[in-house]
Amino acid sequence: MSDWFRRVAVKSRRVDRGLVAVSDTDRAITAAISARPQSPLDTAICRLTRSADHSALWVVVAGVLAIRRGAGRKAAARGLLAIALSSAVANGILKPLLPRRRPAAAELPAYRTISDPPTSSSFPSGHAASAAAFATAVVLENPKVAPAVIPLAAAVAYSRVHVGVHWASDVLAGAAVGTGIAVATQRWWPVRKEDEARARPMDTVPELPRGEGLVIVCNPYSGPPDYDVSDEVAAALPAARVLRVQEDTRVDDQLEEAIGPDTKAIGVAGGDGTVAAAAAVADSHRLPLVVVPAGTLNHFARDVGVYDLQEAVDATQAGEAVAVDLALVEAHRGVGTDPEDPEVIRTRYFLNTASIGSYPELVRLREKWQPRWGKWPAFAAALVTVLHRSEKVRVKVEDEWHLVWFLFVGNGPYHPRGMVPAWRPTLDSGLLDVRWLRADVRFSRLRVVLALILGALGHSRVYTQREVAELDVELAVPSMLATDGEVVEEAGRYTFRVAKNPIPIYRRDEERWTGRDRPFQG
């Protein structure tokens, strides 16, 4: 026992010596800053440190970033989330646990101090934690803003020492806390490293100069109500035959009537539902597809890597395309169906996802709240809401009956695995991503929520995931099917599979282009 006490005493003395060394270094740094002559920089630093009180500065920066949709808005949302978490840890947990006296105001000249300095524990610096958390989170989503955000965060962190409210070690500890928490947000909210999914190039598609040989249908009812992309498409592709969706006519019927012997490709400008209808026609005629994003969210076009009309035009002129899987679902008569006569009621194609149960409502709520809260907070809130309202569904999957809250089928494996499906890394895997939440486990809804909070949904008993080429689902009671977020069918049995042949979709080869909207360099 005496040896144990001796070892503890030795370690304690080492810790004490280390703390003394840190304290001496802190005092030396503060003294060196105090000895510098007065300059206009002192006033600027005092104003900067005040602007970061209650993270006001970062809220303003987040607002600027959120003006533009895409990486900027996602960066702003992640940054604010990281600030909330780091502030709670630094100010709510570490400061009370690790009290430390702040530098004495008398040691600094009056022109360098701020009025009404904080009186809470000096360790760690909450301002430095918030600055580092915000900068790190923003750069994870949008590395292009690093040259602006990182120096600003460093200046805020330094300002806390300059005005004498923190020691240098407080700032370093706070920055470490903020950075670590920002990086940890990826466990719940993964960062998508690439904007577009991988897909193998196809060199068999024809070039379509000015849209020659293209029949393209435009849906003015997709996207914003006051926006019709038809005129822009006609101007950009003057040789193409441009159709406008009619309220009383199906998209596939319009295309079928317009296809002729000279048709080289099918085109579509609209949301995912319109694109799926056009893709079915393109697949049946073995024609490549031109996709112009003109819907509200354009999930499929973003995965493919076509972000605007100009990119679609560039790809058609160059004759560049990639192979993309199409998924289909067959609706059967269901319970009591004779296995020798499995009548198919209807076959539908889907581009992104299909689902049975309450998943469509979850997607609707997420998309409604996403502009205000960000994707992942909106998804968590929507999931809790839907699980509270939803009814259990009894389904037969893989020859076993399960009681589930909903069943999700993705066209291709979605990432991240074991979490909320967010994006597809590949578009031509030939597989379906099947996931469901079990409803036959005690406290299943509570378990789902806790697993989401802990970032451990993939390890929960209520969560199941498979990757298969084909899936047959039978329901004890006929239930609604949703494809790409829209309720489309009600049946008692569904068969999901990937279409036999991938469809060529025009996408330009970025390595052969020198810049956005520039002429193709062959």
Secondary structure, DSSP 8 states (H G I E B T S, - for coil): -HHHHHHHHHHHHHHHHHHHHHHHHHHHHHHHHHTS---HHHHHHHHHHHHTGGGHHHHHHHHHHTTSTTHHHHHHHHHHHHHHHHHHHIIIIIHHHS------GGGS-GGG--SS---S--SS-HHHHHHHHHHHHHHHH-GGGHHHHHHHHHHHHHHHHHTTSS-HHHHHHHHHHHHHHHHHGGGTS---S-SS-B--EE--S---GGGTTEEEEE-TTSSSTT---HHHHHHHSTTSEEEE--TTS-HHHHHHHH--TT--EEEEEE-HHHHHHHHHHHHHTT--EEEEE-SSS-HHHHHHT--SHHHHHHHHHHT-EEEE--EEEEEE--TT--TTS--EEEEEEESSEEEEESHHHHHHHHHHHHHHH-HHHHHHHHHHHHHHH---EEEEETTEEEEEEEEEEEES--BSTTS---B-SBS----EEEEEEESSSTTHHHHHHHHHHHT-GGGSTTEEEEEESEEEEEEEEEEEEEETTEEEEEEEEEEEEE-SS-EEEE---GGG-SSTT-----
